[in-house]
Amino acid sequence: MRKLWGGAFAEGSDALVDRFGQSIETDLRFWREDVLGSIAHARMLGETGILSLEEASHLVRGLETILSEGPQRLPRDVEDVHTAVEMRLGELEGEVAAKLHTARSRNDQVATDTRLVLRVRFDGLLGGVKRLQETLLAQGRRHKGALMPGCTHQQHAQPITLGYHLLAHFWALQRQGWRLENVVRVANYCPLGSAALAGTGFPIDRHATSQALGFTAPIPSALDATSDRSYVLDALHVCASLMLDLSRMAQELVVWSGPEFGFVRLADAVTTGSSIMPQKRNPDMAELVRGRAGRALGNWTAFAATMKALPLGYNRDTQDDKPGLFESIDLARDSLALVHLMVEGAEWQTRRMREACKGDFSTATDLADALAAGGMPFRQAHEVVGRAVRACIERGWTLDRLDAERLAIVAPEAPPEVLEALKAERSVRARESFGGTGPRAFGTQFRRAGLLLRREGFHEPY
Ligand code: ARG
C-alpha cells in the first residue's frame, strides 16, 4: 500500500494494519469534495505567495483534470482519498504535486471534506422531503372529505378525515426538513488551514479558502476544528429522527393494508409476493423502511459512543464517522423515495374507512359537548353520556343511529336537537378550532402547508 509518510520508519506496516486502517473505500464517496478542497487550497497558496503563481496554476490544472476524469483514474492501493488524489496529481503534473500539502494536514482536510459532502447529500434529502410532502398534500386535498376513525390508544376516539390524517404527516416532514437545514447551517464552517491541530506558520488565508468553498466562515480554533465531529452526530441524529417518522408512516401502511383494517391497497410496484402462498401481497418495502430505522438509530448511537471521552486533537477513531453517515443518508434518501412511491400509488379504501366509523361511539364527545353548550357543566355531561353509551351497548344500539325516542330512553337529559351532533360528518365539521378538523380550520392548515411547500427550503418548522 502506497502512503504519504514513511520517512521515519525502517520497515513497512503489516498487511493487516493496512487493511484495518484504510479508508479509501468509503473515501471515494467524497473524492470530488476532496479535489474541490485541494483546488481552493492550491489557489490560496498561489495568491498568498506561499507557492509561485505558476506552481499553483499547475496544481489547479492537474486537480481540474482529476475532477473531469472522475474517480476511476484514482489509485486504490493507498490509505485514503487524500493520498490517492496527491498521487494522481503527481502522475499528471509531476514534482509540483508534492507541494500541494504545504500548510495543511489530512486532519483539516478530512474534516473539510466531510462537511462539504454533508452539504451536498443533505441537499438531496431536502428534495426528497419536499417530494413526499407534495404527495401528502395532494392526497390530503383529494381526501379531505373521506371520513375515517381517529384514534387515541389505538381505540376509536373521534372521527376525522383521511386528508386530515395525511396532513399530520406533512408537518412531521416539515419539522425534519427544518432540522436538516439547521444541521447544514451548523456544519457549514470551514476547518481547512487548521493543519494538524495548531495552525501553521505559513501566511495562509483561511477566510479566502472558506469563502471559495461556500462556507460561512473559518472555524476560529484549529484545535477545535480538527477535533469536532458534532456535526456528524447532528447529521446522524436527524437521519435517525427522520427514519423514525418514516417508520411510523410505514407501520401504518403495513397495518392498514392488512385485512383487519383494509384501509389501503398498495400498488403492485411496491408490493411483493410469497414464494409459497400465491395469494399474498406483502408490504415488504414498508416493513424494510420500518426495520431499517433501527440501523439509522444504531449509526447514531455507535458514533456517539465513539466520540464519548475522545481527547482534543485528531484521533483516528473519528475515521469511522463516515461509513455510518453515508449509510444513514442513503437509508433516509431511499426510504423517503419509497414512502413517496407507496403513498402516491396507494388506493385508499375510503368506503371501508367510513364503514369503520359506524357504531363506534366516536361521537360521544360531541354529545357531551352539545349538552355542555346548552349549559350543563361538562363533567356532568360526560357522566350523562357515559351512562347513555352503556345503556346503548346493553340494548345493542349505537349512538349514530339513535332516534328521538331512543335518545329519551338512554339520555333523558338531552333535548332531541342534539341528535344531529351524533353523525360522524357533523362531528368532523363541528371542530373548527385552530388545527381542528372543521372545513375552515382544515382550509387554514392546508393553505399554510401549501405556502410552506412552495417556498424554497423549509425556514420554519410550522
Ligand atoms: N482517513 C482519515 C479519516 O478519515 C483521514 C485523516 C487521517 N489523519 C491522520 N492523522 N492519520 O479520519
Residues whose N, C-alpha, C, O or C-beta is under 5 A from the ligand:
A	BS01	LIG	S23 D80 R106 N107 V110 T318 Q319
